[in-house]
Amino acid sequence: MKVTLEQLGRMKARRTQANSRRDGRTTAGLRWLQPVLLVLGLLFVVTFIADMVSLSRGGKIAPTVLSIPEEIQQLERDLATGPYYSASNGLFRIVQPRGWKVLTGETIAPHDIMFVSPNGVSLSLSVTPVTYNELPTLFAEMSQREREFGVRSDIQTLYFRGNPAARREVKMIKTEALVTDFVTNHIAHQIFCEVPQECYELYRPALLKLIETYQPLSITQR
């Protein structure tokens, strides 16, 4: 079957028209998709800006609670590099563990300040003016308080920052306490650590190091 030049021309014209219709439909589809992509992009930008504004106005991202081993490791790092907390009364300072809540006021009396970790460990500090300046009288007061609260503990003597001091480890119902007391310049200092019993031994070494960062301050050092 022979095909004339005229027939070839008509076939080519028909193919060109079909391709043009197909290209037109594709272009129309892309024109419809472009506004949709533009709207989605604008929504993303608006959401991102709103989040940034919320944070700048005081919004906070929920903190990550460290596991017990991670919290102890963080505390160890703070002991080497962490900032010090200085008491408002100028009588002491101590390394402040990062991420621990700071409590003050009547709710923590008779302590002056309390640091509380997300895992339930607390460090309470108190300073009290006293008429005496020797350890035996401090011992007598500690024994009196223990009798009042029905607590019995073995008291160990040591030197803390060059001052005679007493240290007790007291097991309570659900917690265990590590307490250091000493008196200097007629000021009685108490460092009271309280830890859930199930993790007391894990925290104890780091807490002993934290206690060692406690510094009583004299009038000339304030």
C-alpha positions in Angstrom: 0.0 0.0 0.0 1.5 3.3 -1.1 1.1 6.4 1.0 1.2 9.7 -0.9 3.0 12.7 0.3 -0.4 14.4 0.9 -1.5 11.6 3.2 1.9 11.7 5.2 1.3 15.4 5.6 -2.2 14.9 7.0 -0.9 12.2 9.5 1.8 14.4 10.7 -0.7 17.3 11.3 -3.0 15.0 13.3 0.0 13.8 15.5 1.0 17.5 16.1 -2.6 18.4 17.1 -2.7 15.4 19.5 0.6 16.3 21.1 -0.5 19.9 21.5 -3.8 18.9 23.3 -1.7 16.6 25.6 0.8 19.3 26.4 -2.1 21.7 27.1 -3.6 19.3 29.6 -0.2 18.9 31.4 0.3 22.6 31.6 -3.2 23.1 33.0 -2.5 20.5 35.7 0.7 22.2 36.7 -1.1 25.5 36.9 -3.5 24.0 39.4 -0.7 22.4 41.5 1.4 25.5 41.8 -1.1 27.5 44.0 -1.6 24.4 46.3 2.2 24.2 46.8 2.4 27.9 47.5 -0.4 27.7 50.1 1.3 24.8 51.9 4.6 26.6 51.9 3.0 29.7 53.4 1.3 27.6 56.2 4.7 26.1 57.1 6.3 29.5 57.3 3.5 30.9 59.4 3.6 28.0 61.8 7.4 28.3 62.2 7.1 32.0 63.0 4.4 31.4 65.5 6.5 28.9 67.4 9.4 31.3 67.5 7.2 34.1 68.8 5.8 31.8 71.5 9.3 30.9 72.7 10.4 34.6 72.7 7.4 35.5 74.9 8.3 33.0 77.6 7.1 29.8 76.1 9.3 26.8 77.0 10.0 23.5 75.4 9.3 20.7 77.8 12.6 19.7 79.4 14.0 16.2 79.0 14.1 14.3 82.3 17.5 12.6 82.7 17.7 9.1 83.9 19.4 8.5 87.3 22.8 7.6 85.8 22.6 10.6 83.4 21.7 13.0 86.2 24.6 11.8 88.3 26.9 12.3 85.4 25.6 15.8 84.9 26.1 16.5 88.6 29.7 15.3 88.3 30.3 17.7 85.4 28.7 20.5 87.4 31.1 19.9 90.3 34.0 20.6 88.0 32.6 23.5 86.0 29.1 24.4 87.3 28.2 27.9 88.6 28.0 28.6 92.4 24.8 29.7 94.2 25.5 32.4 96.7 23.0 32.8 99.6 21.2 36.2 99.7 22.3 36.5 103.4 25.9 36.2 102.3 26.7 33.4 104.7 27.5 30.6 102.3 27.8 29.4 98.7 27.7 26.1 96.9 27.8 24.6 93.4 24.2 24.8 92.0 23.3 21.6 90.1 21.9 22.5 86.7 18.3 21.4 86.0 17.4 21.3 89.8 14.5 23.4 90.9 15.3 26.2 93.5 12.8 26.6 96.4 12.8 29.3 99.0 10.3 30.7 101.5 8.2 29.4 104.3 7.3 26.1 102.6 10.8 24.8 103.1 11.3 26.1 106.7 13.5 25.7 108.7 15.8 25.5 105.7 16.8 28.7 103.8 17.0 27.1 100.4 16.3 23.8 98.7 17.5 22.3 95.4 15.2 19.5 94.0 16.2 17.3 91.1 13.7 15.9 88.6 14.4 12.4 90.1 13.3 13.4 93.6 16.7 14.1 95.2 16.9 17.2 97.4 19.6 19.3 98.9 18.5 21.7 101.7 20.7 24.3 103.3 20.2 26.4 106.5 22.2 28.8 108.6 21.2 29.8 112.1 22.9 32.3 114.5 23.7 30.6 117.8 25.2 31.7 121.1 27.8 28.9 121.2 30.8 28.2 118.9 31.8 24.6 119.8 30.9 21.2 118.6 29.8 19.6 121.9 26.9 22.0 122.3 26.0 21.4 118.6 26.0 17.7 119.4 23.6 18.2 122.3 21.2 20.2 120.1 21.3 17.6 117.3 20.5 14.8 119.8 17.6 16.8 121.2 16.1 17.3 117.7 16.5 13.5 117.0 14.7 12.6 120.2 11.9 15.0 119.3 11.4 13.4 115.9 12.0 9.9 117.1 15.1 9.4 114.9 18.2 7.5 115.9 21.5 7.8 113.9 25.2 7.2 114.3 27.0 10.5 114.4 30.5 10.6 112.9 32.9 13.4 113.6 35.1 15.0 111.0 36.7 18.3 110.0 34.8 20.4 107.4 36.5 23.4 106.0 38.8 23.4 109.0 35.9 23.3 111.5 34.8 20.3 113.7 31.7 18.8 112.1 29.2 16.0 112.5 27.8 13.8 109.8 24.8 11.5 110.0 23.1 9.0 107.6 19.5 8.6 108.6 17.1 6.0 107.1 13.5 7.1 107.0 10.3 5.5 105.7 10.9 6.0 101.9 14.1 8.1 101.8 17.6 8.2 103.3 19.3 11.4 104.5 22.9 12.5 104.5 23.3 15.4 106.9 26.4 17.5 107.7 26.4 20.0 110.6 29.0 22.3 111.9 29.3 25.7 113.6 31.7 28.6 112.9 31.7 32.2 113.9 28.5 31.5 116.0 26.6 30.4 112.9 25.3 26.8 112.8 25.4 25.4 109.2 23.4 22.4 108.1 23.6 20.6 104.7 20.7 18.1 104.4 20.6 15.7 101.4 17.5 13.5 101.0 17.4 10.7 98.4 14.8 7.9 97.6 16.1 4.8 99.4 16.3 2.7 96.2 18.9 5.0 94.6 20.7 6.3 97.7 23.9 4.4 97.2 24.0 5.6 93.5 23.8 9.3 94.5 25.9 9.1 97.7 29.4 9.5 96.1 28.4 12.5 94.0 26.5 14.1 96.9 29.5 13.9 99.2 31.5 15.7 96.5 28.7 18.3 96.2 28.7 18.9 100.0 32.5 19.5 99.7 31.8 22.6 97.5 29.9 24.2 100.3 31.7 27.3 101.6 30.8 29.2 104.8 31.6 32.9 104.3 32.8 35.3 106.9 32.0 39.0 106.9 35.2 39.9 105.0 34.4 37.3 102.3 30.8 38.5 101.6 
